[in-house]
Amino acid sequence: MRRARQPLDDWQVDGLTLMAACRSDGQWACYEYCEWVSRQNGKGGILEARVLLGFLLLGEQLILWSAHLYKTAMELFRRVRTLIRALGRRVKPHDDNLWFVPAVVVDPKTGEPREDVVIVKISNTNGDEGFERLDTGARILFLARSAGGGRGMSGDVNIIDETFAYTRDQHAALLYTLSARPNAQIIYTSSPPLKGDTGEIMYDLRRRGDPTALRDPEDGAWEQDDSLGYRDWGHAGDLDDIRVDIDDMAVAAAANPALGAIRSNGSGLTLETVQRELKSDRAGYPRERLGIWPREIRQGRQSGPIPAELWRDLIVTPEIPADVAFAAVVNHKRTHTAIVAVGRREDGRWQASIVAYQPGTHWVVNRLVDLRNQRNPLGIAVQDKGPSATLIEPLSDAGIDPPEDRDEPSRRDLAVPYSNDVAVAYGMTIDALAQRQLVHLDEHPFNVAVAAAATRSLPSGGTTWDYTADGAELLQALSLAYWLAVTWAGVDDDYEIADSFA
């Protein structure tokens, strides 16, 4: 790179050193390597150096450099062409397609590598841009990614530039081009994903490479991946939870290793430029310049109403609370009904547990009657709108009715929350979890529901759980049971034991 008049910064050298590190058996230490850094810092320089390393020094036979757009791929091609030309000289005075370039060759007599001059052919044909060593046939190809791009090829190196726009179909097309190669490598570079529902490959890599990344229960505990090199220069948190002072230029410097470095051609990221960016695009600045990721949305739902780490921290050993409230919720397909209990523990916190989670609705009324008679609950919550509304009349027939005066309930009464109560219940639940006042027993259906959780807006205002998400009935029952336990705490107890005999 120095010979080509494009010397690397120290941080680029560090990245290339890790990327090119080998195990004792000569295999790459990093089968996969990630470099996440904000725009215009020079991550492309690391890739250019890696390409020259493989093409001119190591004899790698096929290097595939892909981008999300054709014009981006062509820009990459032109940058490498500039380097090749800077390193060599024309074979013929007026032929820009054949260049003598210094490279490592294998001596045919001794089998030892030595430096020599080789001819590199530059192909400028539209759609077939690339470079070829005429002595070995080694090639560098530039691709615009597609679901089928790269299939049928067998590469030594895959470079995935702008990984934020890299899809699972494209990954399947390119990853397996490496399978039969004796010492292959795949390299990813990018700034953060544009939105939480894109960049799924980046989020997968982040969970593998970053022990602090948000994880859902099904992801399991983080384990070191010895074959993955991973560097993320961005700040912690997410765009919904920005934990740094974005006006502090020291914060920008920490996320931008090239800040203040002026290159030989006069280009470079300056403090003045960064300050202008902040003034002009304050909303986009945290992602674009500070490298802060959006909160991930997986499989059409937001990963975050209840953070996975927080949920795991709230696991407790079961107790039998003295006072409990129950809530029953039928899911939107009427395939399952959830009954959840919330009660006060000895330490003052509220404990949530699943009482029943079974198919259908036929069993629900009898179970609620049994719970009322056995546990003398503060109350039982059932919504009078949506799928659960069909429980109201049979519950009334079984003797479970709302209080005559809504403001003066008695134990074991039926609580029928209004729309604003549903919104309040959601907010109370999220706050209680965040304040670690609401705990749970590590029950698998709850864990799955939390992992799939999403929210929706209510017509009357406020927020509640998205009823279409997997297990949403459990979370809705949790919220209603907690709301009932708190709002009906201390209600008059006019329970008579004879009432439990039918």
C-alpha positions in Angstrom: 0.0 0.0 0.0 2.9 2.3 0.6 4.3 1.5 -2.8 0.9 2.3 -4.3 1.0 5.7 -2.4 -1.9 4.7 -0.2 -0.3 4.0 3.2 -2.6 2.6 5.9 -3.4 4.3 9.2 -2.4 2.5 12.4 -6.0 1.3 13.0 -6.1 -0.1 9.5 -2.8 -1.9 10.0 -4.2 -3.4 13.2 -7.3 -4.7 11.4 -5.3 -6.1 8.5 -2.9 -7.8 11.0 -5.8 -9.5 12.7 -7.4 -10.4 9.3 -4.2 -11.9 8.1 -3.2 -13.7 11.3 -2.6 -17.5 11.0 -2.8 -20.5 13.2 0.2 -22.7 13.8 -1.0 -25.0 10.9 -1.0 -22.1 8.5 -4.8 -21.8 8.3 -6.4 -18.3 8.8 -7.1 -17.6 12.4 -10.2 -15.8 11.3 -12.3 -17.8 8.8 -14.7 -14.8 9.2 -13.7 -11.3 9.9 -15.9 -8.2 10.7 -15.0 -4.6 10.7 -17.9 -2.3 11.6 -17.0 1.4 11.4 -18.7 4.6 10.5 -18.6 6.0 7.0 -15.6 7.7 5.4 -13.1 6.3 7.9 -11.3 4.1 5.4 -12.5 0.6 5.9 -12.1 0.2 2.1 -8.4 0.7 2.5 -8.2 -2.4 4.7 -10.0 -4.4 2.0 -7.8 -3.0 -0.8 -4.7 -4.2 1.2 -6.3 -7.6 1.8 -7.0 -8.0 -2.0 -3.4 -7.1 -2.9 -2.1 -9.4 -0.3 -4.1 -12.4 -1.7 -3.7 -11.5 -5.4 0.0 -10.5 -5.5 1.7 -12.2 -2.6 -0.3 -15.3 -1.5 -1.4 -16.6 -4.9 -5.1 -16.9 -3.9 -6.9 -18.0 -7.1 -10.2 -16.2 -6.8 -11.2 -13.2 -4.8 -14.8 -12.1 -5.0 -15.5 -8.6 -3.9 -19.3 -7.9 -3.7 -21.3 -4.8 -3.1 -25.0 -4.1 -2.7 -25.2 -2.0 -5.9 -23.5 -2.3 -9.3 -22.2 1.3 -9.2 -20.6 0.6 -5.8 -18.9 -2.5 -7.2 -17.6 -0.5 -10.1 -16.2 2.2 -7.8 -14.4 -0.5 -5.9 -13.0 -1.9 -9.1 -11.7 1.6 -10.1 -10.0 2.0 -6.8 -8.1 -1.3 -7.1 -7.3 -0.5 -10.7 -5.7 2.7 -9.5 -3.5 0.7 -7.0 -2.5 -1.8 -9.6 -1.4 0.9 -12.0 0.4 2.8 -9.2 2.4 -0.4 -8.4 3.4 -1.3 -12.0 4.1 -0.1 -15.5 2.4 -0.7 -18.9 3.5 -3.8 -20.9 2.9 -1.7 -24.1 3.2 2.1 -24.2 -0.5 2.8 -25.1 -2.2 -0.3 -23.7 -4.0 0.3 -20.4 -5.1 -3.3 -20.0 -1.8 -5.1 -19.5 0.6 -4.1 -16.6 3.8 -5.4 -15.2 3.3 -5.6 -11.5 5.6 -6.9 -8.7 4.3 -10.1 -7.1 5.4 -13.2 -5.4 5.9 -16.2 -7.8 6.9 -19.8 -7.1 10.3 -20.7 -8.6 9.6 -23.8 -10.8 13.0 -25.3 -10.1 13.2 -24.9 -6.3 9.5 -24.6 -5.5 10.4 -21.6 -3.3 8.5 -18.3 -3.4 10.4 -15.2 -4.7 9.5 -11.7 -5.8 9.3 -11.1 -9.5 7.3 -9.1 -12.0 4.1 -10.6 -13.4 1.6 -9.4 -16.0 -1.8 -8.4 -14.8 -4.6 -8.1 -17.2 -7.3 -5.5 -16.4 -10.7 -6.3 -17.8 -13.0 -3.3 -18.3 -15.8 -5.2 -20.1 -19.2 -4.1 -18.7 -20.3 -6.7 -16.3 -17.0 -8.6 -16.3 -14.7 -6.0 -14.6 -11.8 -7.5 -12.8 -8.1 -8.4 -12.8 -6.2 -11.6 -13.8 -2.6 -12.7 -13.3 -1.5 -14.2 -16.6 1.1 -16.4 -14.9 -1.3 -18.2 -12.5 -4.7 -17.3 -13.7 -5.6 -15.8 -10.3 -8.5 -13.4 -10.5 -10.3 -10.6 -8.6 -13.9 -10.2 -9.6 -16.4 -7.5 -8.6 -20.0 -8.4 -8.2 -23.3 -6.6 -7.4 -24.9 -9.0 -5.0 -28.0 -11.1 -5.9 -29.6 -14.3 -4.6 -27.7 -16.2 -7.3 -24.6 -14.1 -7.7 -21.5 -16.2 -7.1 -23.1 -19.6 -7.4 -21.0 -22.0 -9.5 -17.8 -20.3 -8.4 -15.1 -21.6 -6.0 -13.4 -18.7 -4.3 -10.6 -18.3 -1.8 -11.8 -15.0 -0.4 -15.3 -13.4 -0.3 -15.4 -9.7 0.6 -18.9 -8.6 1.7 -18.8 -4.8 1.4 -21.7 -2.8 2.9 -23.0 -5.8 4.8 -25.9 -3.8 6.1 -27.5 -4.6 2.7 -26.5 -8.3 2.7 -29.4 -10.8 2.9 -29.7 -14.4 3.8 -30.3 -15.5 0.2 -27.1 -13.6 -0.9 -25.2 -15.2 2.0 -26.3 -18.7 0.9 -25.1 -17.9 -2.6 -21.7 -16.6 -1.6 -20.7 -18.5 1.6 -20.7 -21.9 0.0 -18.3 -20.8 -2.8 -15.6 -21.2 -0.1 -16.5 -24.8 1.0 -14.0 -26.7 -1.1 -11.1 -24.3 -0.8 -8.2 -25.3 1.4 -7.8 -22.0 3.3 -10.7 -19.7 2.6 -11.8 -16.5 4.3 -15.0 -14.4 4.3 -14.7 -10.7 5.3 -17.5 -8.3 6.2 -17.3 -4.5 6.4 -20.1 -2.0 7.0 -21.5 0.9 9.0 -24.5 -0.1 11.2 -27.8 -1.5 9.7 -30.1 1.2 8.3 -33.1 -0.1 10.2 -33.8 -2.7 12.9 -35.6 -5.0 10.4 -32.7 -5.1 7.9 -29.1 -6.3 8.2 -30.1 -9.6 9.7 -26.6 -11.1 8.8 -25.0 -8.3 10.7 -27.1 -8.8 13.8 -26.3 -12.6 13.6 -22.6 -11.7 13.5 -22.9 -9.3 16.3 -24.5 -11.9 18.6 -21.6 -14.2 17.8 -18.8 -11.6 18.1 -20.0 -9.2 20.8 -20.6 -10.5 24.3 -22.5 -7.3 25.2 -25.0 -7.6 22.3 -28.7 -8.0 23.1 -29.7 -11.6 23.1 -33.1 -13.3 23.2 -33.6 -16.4 25.4 -33.5 -18.8 22.4 -30.0 -17.4 21.5 -28.5 -18.9 24.6 -25.5 -17.6 26.4 -22.6 -16.0 24.5 -19.6 -18.2 23.7 -16.3 -17.1 22.1 -16.1 -18.1 18.4 -12.5 -18.8 17.8 -12.9 -18.6 14.0 -14.4 -15.1 14.0 -12.5 -11.8 14.1 -14.7 -9.0 15.2 -14.2 -5.2 15.6 -17.0 -2.7 16.1 -16.0 0.9 16.6 -19.5 2.1 17.4 -20.9 3.1 20.8 -23.0 0.8 23.0 -26.7 1.0 23.3 -29.1 1.5 20.4 -30.9 4.3 18.7 -33.7 4.0 21.1 -31.3 4.0 24.1 -28.5 6.5 23.3 -26.1 6.4 26.2 -23.5 9.0 25.1 -23.5 12.8 24.7 -23.7 13.2 21.0 -22.5 16.8 21.3 -19.2 15.7 22.8 -16.5 15.5 20.0 -14.5 13.1 22.2 -17.5 10.7 21.7 -17.2 11.1 17.9 -13.4 10.6 18.1 -13.8 7.3 19.9 -16.1 5.9 17.2 -14.1 7.3 14.2 -10.5 6.0 14.2 -9.6 8.1 11.2 -10.8 11.4 12.6 -8.0 14.0 12.1 -5.9 11.8 9.8 -5.3 13.6 6.6 -4.2 11.3 3.8 -1.6 11.8 1.1 -4.2 13.0 -1.4 -5.5 15.6 1.0 -8.7 13.8 2.0 -9.6 12.9 5.5 -12.3 13.2 8.2 -11.8 16.5 10.1 -13.3 17.7 13.3 -14.9 20.6 11.5 -16.6 18.2 9.1 -18.0 16.2 12.0 -19.4 19.3 13.7 -21.1 20.3 10.5 -22.7 16.8 10.2 -24.0 17.1 13.7 -25.7 20.4 13.0 -27.1 19.3 9.6 -28.3 15.8 10.5 -28.8 15.5 14.3 -31.3 12.7 13.9 -29.1 10.6 11.6 -25.8 11.5 13.3 -25.8 8.8 16.0 -25.9 6.0 13.4 -23.9 7.5 10.6 -21.1 9.1 12.7 -21.2 7.4 16.1 -21.8 3.9 14.9 -24.9 3.3 17.1 -27.1 0.5 15.8 -30.9 0.5 15.6 -32.7 -1.8 17.9 -33.2 -5.1 16.1 -36.5 -6.2 14.9 -36.5 -10.0 14.3 -39.1 -11.8 12.3 -41.4 -8.8 12.1 -41.3 -7.9 15.8 -39.3 -5.6 17.9 -36.6 -7.1 20.1 -36.9 -4.8 23.0 -40.2 -4.2 24.8 -38.6 -6.4 27.4 -34.8 -6.6 26.9 -33.6 -10.2 27.0 -30.9 -9.5 29.6 -33.4 -7.8 31.9 -35.8 -10.7 31.6 -33.1 -13.2 32.6 -32.1 -11.0 35.5 -35.7 -11.2 36.9 -35.7 -15.0 37.4 -36.5 -16.0 41.0 -37.1 -19.1 43.1 -40.9 -19.7 43.4 -42.9 -18.6 46.4 -46.6 -18.9 47.2 -47.8 -15.3 47.6 -50.5 -14.6 50.2 -52.6 -12.4 47.8 -52.9 -13.1 44.1 -54.8 -11.7 41.1 -55.6 -13.7 38.0 -56.1 -12.8 34.4 -57.4 -14.9 31.5 -56.7 -14.0 27.8 -57.8 -15.9 24.7 -55.4 -15.5 21.8 -56.6 -13.9 18.5 -56.9 -17.3 16.7 -58.8 -18.8 19.7 -56.3 -21.7 19.7 -55.0 -21.1 23.2 -56.0 -19.4 26.4 -53.6 -18.2 29.1 -54.3 -17.7 32.8 -51.5 -15.8 34.7 -51.2 -15.1 38.4 -49.4 -12.1 40.0 -48.9 -11.9 43.7 -46.8 -10.1 46.3 -43.7 -12.0 47.5 -42.1 -11.7 51.0 -39.5 -9.3 49.7 -42.2 -7.0 48.5 -41.7 -7.7 44.8 -44.5 -9.0 42.5 -44.2 -12.6 41.2 -45.7 -13.6 37.9 -46.4 -17.2 37.0 -48.4 -19.2 34.5 -51.3 -21.0 36.1 -52.6 -22.6 32.9 -51.8 -22.3 29.2 -53.8 -24.8 27.2 -55.5 -25.2 23.8 -59.0 -23.9 23.3 -61.4 -22.1 25.7 -63.8 -24.9 26.9 -61.8 -25.5 30.1 -61.3 -21.9 31.2 -64.5 -21.0 33.1 -64.3 -24.2 35.3 -60.6 -23.5 36.0 -61.3 -19.9 37.0 -64.1 -21.0 39.3 -61.8 -23.5 41.0 -59.1 -20.9 41.4 -61.5 -18.4 42.9 -62.7 -21.0 45.4 -59.3 -22.4 46.3 -57.2 -19.2 46.4 -59.6 -16.4 47.4 -57.9 -14.1 44.9 -58.0 -10.3 44.9 -59.9 -10.6 41.6 -60.0 -12.1 38.1 -59.4 -9.9 35.0 -61.0 -10.6 31.7 -61.4 -8.1 28.9 -64.9 -7.5 27.5 -63.6 -6.9 24.0 -61.8 -9.1 21.6 -61.6 -12.9 21.8 -61.7 -13.0 25.6 -65.1 -11.3 25.7 -66.9 -14.7 25.1 -65.8 -15.7 28.6 -67.8 -12.9 30.4 -71.3 -14.4 30.1 -70.4 -18.0 31.2 -68.3 -16.6 34.1 -71.4 -14.6 35.2 -73.5 -17.8 35.0 -70.9 -19.4 37.2 -71.2 -16.6 39.8 -68.1 -14.5 38.8 -69.4 -11.0 38.2 -68.0 -7.5 38.1 -68.7 -5.4 41.2 -71.9 -3.4 41.3 -69.8 -0.3 41.9 -66.6 -0.3 39.8 -64.9 1.9 42.4 -65.7 -0.5 45.3 -64.7 -4.0 44.3 -64.6 -7.0 46.6 -62.4 -10.0 46.6 -63.1 -12.6 43.9 -64.9 -10.1 41.7 -64.5 -10.0 38.0 -62.4 -7.0 36.8 -63.3 -5.9 33.3 -60.7 -3.4 32.1 -61.5 -0.6 29.7 -59.2 0.4 26.8 -57.4 3.0 28.9 -56.9 0.3 31.7 -55.3 -2.0 29.1 -52.8 0.8 28.1 -52.1 1.6 31.8 -51.6 -2.1 32.5 -49.0 -2.3 29.7 -47.1 0.8 31.0 -47.2 -0.4 34.6 -45.8 -3.8 33.6 -42.9 -2.3 31.6 -42.1 0.1 34.4 -42.2 -2.6 37.1 -39.9 -4.9 35.0 -37.5 -2.0 34.4 -37.5 -1.2 38.1 -37.1 -4.9 38.9 -40.3 -5.0 41.0 -41.9 -7.7 38.8 -40.2 -11.0 38.7 -40.9 -14.4 37.1 -40.1 -18.2 37.4 -38.2 -18.8 34.1 -41.2 -20.6 32.5 -40.5 -21.5 28.9 -43.8 -20.2 27.4 -43.1 -16.8 29.0 -39.6 -16.8 27.6 -40.8 -17.5 24.1 -43.5 -14.8 24.4 -40.9 -12.2 25.6 -38.6 -13.1 22.7 -41.4 -12.6 20.2 -42.9 -9.5 21.9 -44.2 -6.6 19.8 -46.4 -3.7 20.6 -49.3 -1.8 18.9 -51.1 1.5 19.5 -54.6 1.6 20.9 -57.3 3.7 19.1 -58.0 5.5 22.4 -54.3 6.3 22.8 -51.6 4.4 24.6 -49.8 1.2 23.8 -50.3 -2.5 24.5 -49.0 -5.9 23.3 -49.4 -6.8 19.6 -52.0 -9.6 19.8 -50.7 -11.2 16.6 -47.2 -12.0 18.1 -46.4 -15.5 19.3 -47.5 -15.9 22.9 -49.0 -12.4 23.2 -51.9 -13.8 25.2 -49.4 -14.6 28.0 -48.0 -11.1 28.1 -51.5 -9.5 28.0 -52.5 -11.8 30.9 -49.4 -10.8 32.8 -50.1 -7.1 32.4 -53.8 -7.4 33.3 -53.0 -9.6 36.4 -50.3 -7.1 37.5 -52.6 -4.2 37.0 -55.3 -5.9 39.0 -53.0 -7.0 41.8 -51.8 -3.4 42.3 -55.0 -1.5 41.8 -57.1 -3.9 43.9 -54.6 -4.5 46.6 -56.3 -4.2 50.0 -59.9 -4.6 48.8 -62.5 -5.6 51.4 -62.5 -9.3 52.2 -66.1 -10.4 52.6 -65.4 -14.0 51.6 -67.4 -16.7 53.4 -66.1 -20.2 53.4 -69.7 -21.5 52.7 -69.5 -19.7 49.3 -67.0 -22.3 48.1 -69.6 -25.1 48.4 -71.9 -25.6 45.5 
